[in-house]
Amino acid sequence: MNFPGNFFHIGDIDIAELKSLVRNLTEAQWTSFSTRQRRYEVHQHTHTIGLVYDPDFRHSHPTRLPMLAIFEVAMRPALWMAADHFEETETGQRLIRENGSGYFIRASLVRLKAGCSIAEHQDMNFSLTHSHRIHLPIVTNDQVLFTVGKETINIREGQLTEINNRRMHSVHNNGPDDRVHLILDYVMPGEQCCCGAKHHPQTRCSPQACMETVLLRVPCTCHPED
């Protein structure tokens, strides 16, 4: 989702339990789920373990996958912190009163191979552009460089961070070890994308109402890049 800025540090999480669970994953577990890297060329050097995931990128009624059972308890501090961050604002409270509580539409573990990159891209999908994309590094190193817009940073282990996935973004793992992030997509029902208020102010966001802006056929100028 678009917001002013490139990264927003939500808070710090103790990821010791998550890291131990990740370290115990087998190569067969990492390679059994190949939809993401096969579908999207920019993710060809990654491996993904879907925890809550649907190949159709639906925006409601997410599917809990079997691997979630391994990580669900260890993930809870990150889930609670993220949900509180969005729900405890004035806007969040209003959306809850009008539409009900928020929910995680997707949760995945993504491994980026050592010495490899995720090429520069923008997310252009209704659900991706209408949810908050949150990264939690579980295993990383000082040479993993995450670029969003014109800003490049190293997100350290345990730093729960929202990224502006509507801006061009890329990742370079220049280190000797694979990088693993927990990636969460959080939805506040009824929340409009920034362009929605301009292009269809009286209509709730939907794949039909937002098609032109989701696909960037209508350039978004809501939040100029830093």
Sequence and secondary structure as in RCSB ss.txt:
>XXXX:A:sequence
MNFPGNFFHIGDIDIAELKSLVRNLTEAQWTSFSTRQRRYEVHQHTHTIGLVYDPDFRHSHPTRLPMLAIFEVAM
RPALWMAADHFEETETGQRLIRENGSGYFIRASLVRLKAGCSIAEHQDMNFSLTHSHRIHLPIVTNDQVLFTVGK
ETINIREGQLTEINNRRMHSVHNNGPDDRVHLILDYVMPGEQCCCGAKHHPQTRCSPQACMETVLLRVPCTCHPE
D
>XXXX:A:secstr
   SSSEEEEEE   HHHHHHHHT  HHHHHS  HHHHH GGGTTEEEEEEE  TT  SSS  B TTHHHHHHHH
HHHHHHHHHHHHTSHHHHHHHHHH   EEEEEEEEEE TT EEEEE   SHHHHTSEEEEEEEE  TTEEEEETT
EEE   TTEEEEE TTS EEEEE SSS EEEEEEEEE TT   TTHHHH TTS   TTTTHHHHTTSS   SS  
 
